Amino acid sequence: MTHYSIIPEETVFEGCEAFAPDYMELEVNGIMMQVERLNGFQARIVRIYSGNALDYTNPRYAPGSLLEFQPLFK
C-alpha cells in the first residue's frame, strides 16, 4: 500500500496494533454475515456473504447497520 501524506507515518497508524474488534459470523434470515458484537443485545454488520445480488441491495443488511438480539430464557 502506498500512502502519500504530510502527516507522519507514526501519527497515521497510531493505535493500529490495539484495534481488536469482537467479530463473529451468524446467519440472519438465511443470510450469512460477519458482525461486530457491541454488547449483549446489539451487533453491527461488517459484511454479508451471499450469492444472491438482491441481499446486497437490502438496506436492512447494509454494512454498518445494527442488529438487535432478544434474550432467550430457558
trRosetta pair geometry for C-beta under 8 A, 3 or more apart (Angstrom, degrees):
i j d omega theta_ij theta_ji phi_ij phi_ji
3 9 7.7 116 85 -111 128 87
3 12 6.9 149 150 149 148 164
5 12 6.3 114 68 -74 156 139
7 11 5.2 -105 169 81 101 126
7 12 5.5 119 108 -59 115 95
8 11 4.8 90 67 6 85 104
8 12 7.1 -157 96 -7 44 88
9 12 5.7 -55 -145 36 34 112
9 13 6.2 -2 169 11 69 112
10 13 6.9 -74 -141 54 21 87
10 14 6.3 52 154 -67 60 92
11 14 5.6 -24 -147 -20 29 120
13 16 4.5 -33 -176 -17 81 137
15 18 5.2 -60 -162 42 65 113
15 19 6.7 82 142 -43 81 90
16 19 6.0 -44 -161 7 35 116
21 36 4.9 -45 174 -131 126 118
22 36 6.3 104 68 -162 63 68
22 37 4.6 -55 105 48 117 101
23 34 5.7 0 -169 -178 113 102
23 35 7.1 153 -150 81 63 36
23 36 5.6 -40 -92 -94 64 66
23 37 7.8 -178 -100 1 15 79
23 46 6.4 -24 -123 -5 109 157
24 34 7.4 166 85 -152 28 61
24 35 6.0 -24 65 64 76 84
24 37 6.2 38 10 -35 116 107
24 43 7.7 -78 52 -133 104 143
25 32 6.5 9 -178 -174 106 95
25 33 7.0 174 -148 90 66 35
25 34 5.4 -37 -94 -97 76 65
25 35 7.6 139 -107 16 26 75
26 32 7.6 -179 100 -145 25 58
26 33 6.5 -22 66 63 66 79
26 35 6.2 -25 27 14 107 122
26 43 7.9 82 26 82 136 168
27 30 6.7 4 178 -119 107 12
27 31 6.7 154 -155 72 66 34
27 32 5.2 -34 -96 -91 80 61
27 33 7.5 133 -106 17 32 73
28 31 5.7 -30 68 61 72 90
28 33 6.3 -23 19 20 106 123
28 61 7.5 175 82 -105 124 110
28 67 6.7 -117 -91 -124 156 141
31 48 5.7 -17 166 -156 115 120
31 49 7.9 153 178 62 70 56
31 50 5.4 -27 -140 -77 92 126
31 55 5.3 156 -114 -146 130 135
31 61 6.2 -25 111 -126 160 156
32 48 7.1 128 88 -166 53 66
32 49 4.4 -33 91 63 107 105
32 50 6.9 168 44 -67 75 70
33 45 5.7 -40 171 -138 139 98
33 46 7.6 147 169 49 89 69
33 47 6.7 -176 -154 96 75 44
33 48 4.4 -36 -101 -107 95 68
33 49 6.6 -174 -87 14 37 74
33 61 6.8 -139 -82 -160 146 107
34 45 7.7 100 79 -163 53 58
34 46 4.5 -54 104 63 97 114
34 47 5.0 19 42 51 109 83
34 48 7.8 -151 20 -80 68 27
34 49 7.4 76 -21 -24 88 102
35 43 3.9 44 159 155 131 127
35 44 6.4 152 -162 72 80 37
35 45 5.6 -47 -104 -100 83 44
35 46 6.1 175 -110 1 23 89
35 67 6.4 -49 -127 23 147 132
36 43 6.3 160 74 -165 40 78
36 44 4.8 -16 57 58 98 94
36 46 5.5 96 -27 -53 94 110
37 42 7.9 122 -162 92 54 53
37 43 5.1 -41 -102 -105 48 95
38 42 4.5 -31 58 96 120 100
38 43 6.1 -177 4 -101 84 32
38 44 6.0 81 -46 -18 113 94
38 66 7.7 -26 1 -132 146 102
39 42 5.4 39 44 39 87 91
40 69 7.4 -110 144 70 55 129
40 71 7.6 22 144 -86 112 101
41 68 6.4 1 158 -159 88 69
41 69 5.0 -144 -150 58 49 88
41 70 7.8 50 -142 -86 95 22
41 71 7.1 -52 -96 -49 100 86
42 66 5.7 -19 -162 -168 108 110
42 67 6.8 149 -155 77 54 55
42 68 6.1 -23 -99 -106 74 54
42 69 6.9 -142 -64 11 28 88
43 66 7.2 146 76 -156 38 61
43 67 4.8 -13 61 55 89 106
43 69 7.1 60 -5 -31 100 111
44 64 6.4 -18 -173 -144 106 29
44 65 7.3 154 -153 78 62 32
44 66 5.8 -37 -97 -98 66 64
44 67 7.6 -172 -84 14 18 80
45 48 6.9 -4 -172 -53 121 87
45 61 6.2 168 -134 -166 167 56
45 62 7.0 130 80 91 137 33
45 63 5.4 -129 111 -118 93 40
45 64 6.7 -37 65 26 84 25
45 65 4.9 12 22 56 122 83
45 66 7.8 -139 -4 -78 82 17
45 67 6.6 96 -50 -27 89 105
46 63 6.1 11 -179 -136 20 99
47 63 6.0 1 -83 -90 49 115
48 55 6.0 -141 134 140 148 117
48 56 6.9 -165 66 -90 127 68
48 61 5.5 42 -63 158 146 119
48 63 7.8 -133 -11 -62 82 78
50 55 4.0 -27 108 65 166 154
50 56 6.9 -164 66 -45 120 82
52 55 4.7 89 84 -12 98 106
53 56 5.9 -54 -165 30 48 112
53 57 7.1 36 145 -13 72 106
54 57 5.7 -60 -151 38 44 108
54 58 6.8 56 150 -37 69 97
55 58 5.8 -45 -155 13 36 117
55 61 6.2 -37 179 74 79 152
56 61 7.8 -91 -107 93 27 111
58 61 4.9 43 89 25 108 101
58 62 7.5 -152 98 -42 55 74
59 62 5.2 -19 -151 -19 49 122
59 65 7.4 137 158 -78 61 137
60 65 6.4 127 176 -177 32 165
61 65 6.5 -128 -131 46 13 146
62 65 5.0 104 61 -29 72 115
